[in-house]
Amino acid sequence: MATNPPAGAPSPDDIRAAQKVLTGVSRVTAMEGSRYLTQLVGAPVHFKCENLQRTGSFKVRGAYVRIAALSEEERTRGVVAASAGNHAQGVALAATLLGVRSTVFMPAGAPLPKVAATREYGAEVRTAGQVVDETLAAARAYAEATGAVFIHPFDHPDVVAGQGTIGLEILEQCPEVRTVVVGIGGGGLAAGVALAVKSLRPDVRVVGVQAAGAAAYPPSLAAGRPVALESVATMADGMKVGRPGEVPFRIIAELVDEVRTVSEDALSSALLLCLERAKLVVEPAGAAPVAALLTDPEAFEGPVVAVLSGGNVDPLVLQRTLQHGMAAAGRYLSLRVRLPDRPGVLARLLGELSEADANVLAVNHTRTDPRLGVSEAEVELHLETQGPRHCAAVAAGMRDAGYRILD
């Protein structure tokens, strides 16, 4: 039995119409299996790879559907948007494809590759605010002053309908699906996917995932209305939204079965897993569903489809996140060792670490410190290991060899 959409939400017919509008514009992205997560969850796990979508994220779907629905008079006034990057690129490309002038406001500190790509897709880029909510206010002010049509990143029925086409593709590509896991920022993606999936398969469980440092939906759902957070802090810039959208909130409140939160450690570990095991570049917000599976694998009935919403990540952020993920996975070991200050002692220590298969990343050798004796030296070591057990084995081996490891 199909589920009726909440008041003000797009209908299932709207989502099917959006799918036709997007024919030849957006890609039907791949569905890839994950052996590692399948073993962990105990049931098939698939990735819906929207990180391989045009512009590198799902956002082009909603942006194109929204702009395509504008009248000729509205198109002549141009469009304006606000985004940390993915919606910016989606609007820029969609507007260019439809012959519409676009202006995009981005927050200070937005990833430089996303800024550059937005310009390359044809938009005029302006900087305003520190978080998306402040940038949204600047874009709305510009719309009022110039007459440009404001294209909201998530709070509009047309945008939700466009994102909902992902849900239709999931059911077509994995008809046996039992659980869909999808990230939530403002809510447009989760709302669209839930509406599409529940309209055809109300038995499928839809789980939303937010970064713990930007989780506006749990308190909003508890209050029964959108509630603004006082602050947001997360590496997942696509989730830095302090208040749910009105349209997606109503849909998520009614149709999403559960909203979970994940830590920064879980996000970085998920990003690392996608890169190492699946050979997929995914941004932190896009890896949120994987983080939820890693955090509590027994909570999801399979087959599971995890939506990888985007892959636009600054290389410097990727480097830091991967390092964080390796540390969270127990693959870094940092320790301080007190040694006799004699020739050959440090070389012997490094040789023993090599025999233990620990890769030395950095060494800080201190010989002049008031805490040290006249014939002592201290070495700070940063090692790459194979995991927590290897870390413990390396440390135990050093102690057994007579080295003094400091707390």
C-alpha positions, 0 to 999 in steps of 0.5 A: 500500500502506497504512503500518502505524502505530507501536506505541501510535499511533492507527490509521487507523480511529481517525482516521476515527472522530475525523472523525465525532466532529468533524462539526459541531464543527470546520470543514473549512478552506479550501485556498487556492492561492499564486501567489507560492509556486507560481512560486517552487517551480515547482509548485502550492502550496496553503495548508491554512488551519487559521488559519481554524479555530474558535478560530483553530487546529487545536487544537480538533480534538484537544482535542474528540476527547480530551474526548469520549472521557472517561467520565461519571465523568471528565467530572464531575471536570473537565479541566485543560490547559497551553498557550501559547494555542492548545491552551488555547482548543481545550480551553476551547471543547471542554470548554464544548461538551461541558458539562465544567468546564475549568482551563487553565494558561498560561505567564507572558507568554502573548499577552494575546489568547489568554489573554482568548479562553481565558477567553471560551471558558469556562475558568478561567485560571491562570498558571505557568512561563515555558515550556510544559514548566514549565506542563505540570508545574503542570497535572499537579500540579493534576490529581493534587491535584484529580482533574481529567483532564489533557488533554495538548496533543500526547502522547496517541493521541486528540489525535493522531487528532483532528489527523490529520483534517487529513490526511484533508481534505488528501487529499480537497481535493488528491488530487494532492498530492506533499508535505505541509509541516507545523510541529512543536512537540510533534509532535501535528499532524505525527504525526497528519497523517503518520499519516493521509496515509501510511496512504492515500498512502505515496508522499506526502512529509511534511516537518516544520518547526521553529523553529531556536531550539526544534528538539528533534526533530533531536537527538531523532531522531538519538538515537532517543529524545526529548531535552530542550533546555536552552533554547528561544528563538523568536518562534513561541510555539506551538513553544516545546516543549523535549521531543518527546512520546513518542507523536508522536515514535514516529510522526514518527520512522517516518513523517515523511520529513524535519524541517527548521529555519527561522530567525527571519528566515524566520518573519517573512518568511513571516508577511509573505508570508501577510499581503501576498500571501494576505491571511491572518493567520497566527501565526509557528508557523503560518507555519513551513511557508511559511518552509521553502518560502521558504528552500529552494523547490527542495527540495519536489516539487509539488503542495505543501500547507503547513499554516497551523496557526494565526492567533492572534497578539498585535497587538503581536507581529504589528507587531514581526514584520512589521517584522522581516520587512520588514527581512529582506526588504530593505525597510528601509534605515537609514543615517547621513549627514554634512551641512553645517549650513546652512538648507535642506540637510536639506529638500533631502535629504528631497526627493531621497529622495522623488524616489527613492521612499524613504518616510522613517519616522524622522529623527534630526537631530544638531547637537551632538556632539563628533564633528561639526565646527562647521558639520556635522550628522549625520542618521540616516534610517530608510527604507521601500524596495521591496526590496534593489535599491531599497535599493542604488539609493537609497544609490548615488543619495545618494552620487552626489549628494555625500552622505557616508554613514557606516559 
